[in-house]
Amino acid sequence: MRVIFMGTPAFSVPALEAVAAAHEVAAVYTQPPRPAGRGKGKRPSPVHQRAQELGLQVWHPITLRHGMIENDFIALQADVAVVVAYGLILPRLILKAPRHGCLNIHASLLPRWRGAAPIHRAVQAGDTETGICIMAMEEGLDTGPVLLRRTTPIGAQDTTGDLHDRLAAMGAEAIVEALARLPDLTPQPQPETGVTYADKIDKAEARIDWTRPAQQVDRQIRALSPFPGAWCETPGGRLKLLRSALAEGTGAPGTVLDAGRGRLVVACGTGAVEVTEAQRAGKRPMAAAELLLGLALEPGARLT
């Protein structure tokens, strides 16, 4: 098939590679290069970089709502557009231009977690299952009928980063299957019940409130790992917490209950969490045992 691919972050790259291996990619659309790094030089998106390596034509308009851009898109005469975490609203003309419309790879089991941050929100809410939906796009926010869905469990210690990589690979496999079976797939309308929205993650959500129940603190740590990273203050400076598990113990919220034998256990409003991986400012992520070699934390110390 003749395909237009539309995506931006690293999550989209496995799908780009899979589609390019199986079909003709007429063009790749991605977000424009953004300032990044200490020098704030403009850096192309992960999709942009990979598309160039594959020798594909790359376009990065700041908007699709422009007559010339819409005409160029239509002129590509694509059979289908594959959209995954692109980041721009697709106007009606774009949605209708490909012969088979636009298919979206969405990282949730729709209609649960429509919107910008479905992986984060699934972990944060304590969902036990998530997955990939291949959806026929409409003008509404993730409201289109589903052509194909794949599920995966969310483990008790899975982070958003873990699920991100797993779902990216699942999405790549699912879109290739969907394109191969497209004439035979029956779009299934999303049910009206069970709709939830995955709002974009705000950095203000990242500071840990140790007075909350351990289950909520554990989910917060795992949901915000690796970005933006849940954090707290320690006597030795700010600490970003990246992995955790529920633990036994009670004490005043934020009190270190155990800092020996490579374990870092902290009391919450009810229960406790064990921090298994964390990162000090300016340092790399470390397992708790290594972290405690350079961070003087004793039982009774308070994290705020």
Helices and strands as residue ranges (DSSP letters): E 2-7, G 10-12, H 13-22, E 24-29, E 34-36, E 41-43, H 46-53, E 58-59, H 67-75, E 80-84, H 92-96, E 102-106, E 114-115, H 118-125, E 129-136, E 146-153, H 160-180, G 182-184, E 197-198, G 203-205, H 214-223, E 230-234, E 237-247, E 256-258, E 264-267, E 272-280, E 286-287, H 288-294
